[in-house]
Amino acid sequence: MRRDFGYTRLMFGIRVLIFLLGIGLVVWILFRLAKGPALAKKPQKKVGDMVRCSHCGVYVPRGEALQDGDRYFCCREHRDADR
């Protein structure tokens, strides 16, 4: 009985390719699991306390607001308009 060596070589090559792809997939999955989720590493921006403009009602961060007594304003124009 004579075997077709071209077919045998082809099947061997396909098996090796599938084996290497499987190893590559396992390694890729292990690296992804080791890194952890990408969302957890992003720093969250801290805004701080928000205060409401006494003139127009828009909320601005306390650090950016203009204070006049116990009232806060979003800009100089609103502060001056309410005086």
N, C-alpha and C positions, 0 to 999 in steps of 0.2 A: 504494500500500500504506500502510495506516495502522498506526502502532505504538501500543501501549498504554503511555502515559507513566507510569501508576501503577505498573506492573510494573517499568519501567526505574528509576524513583526508588527503589523498594523494594530492588532488587538493588544499586543504587549505595550505599544506606545500609548494607546488610549487608556489602558489601565494605569500606567505610570502617570499620565496627565491627570486623570481623575484623582489619583492618590495625592499628587502634589497640590492640586486645587483644594482637596479636603484639608490637608495640613495647613495650607495658607488661610483657609477660612477659620480653622480653630485658633490659629495664632492671632488673626485679626479680631475675633470675638474676645479672646483673652485680653488683648490690649485695650479694647473698648471698655470692658468691664473694669479693668485696673484704673483707667482714667476717671471713671465715674461720670455722672451726668454733667453736660456742659452748662446747664442752666444754674447749677448750684455754685459755680465759680464766679459768676458775674456779680460784681459789687452793686448793691442797690443804692441809688442816690437818696440821700436824706434831705428832705425839704425843710423840716422843722415845723414850728407853729405857723399856722396861717391866720391872718387877721383880715377883717372885712373893712373895705374903704367906707368911711362914713358918708361920702358923697354919692358914689355910683353903685356900691354894693359888691364890687369885684373883690375876690380874695387874693391876697398877695402874701408872700412869706414875711414874717415879722422883721427879718433883717433888711428887707428891701422897702418896707413901708415907712412913711413919714409920720411921726407921732406929734400930735399937738394936744398936750394935756393927756386926757385918757382916750382920745380918739385917734384913729389911724386913717391914713390916706394913701392912695396908690401913686399920686404924683403931686407936684407943686401946684399945678393949676387947680386941682380939687381942694387942696388945703387952703389956698388963697381964696377960692370961691366961697368957702364955708365960713370965713372969718367975719 
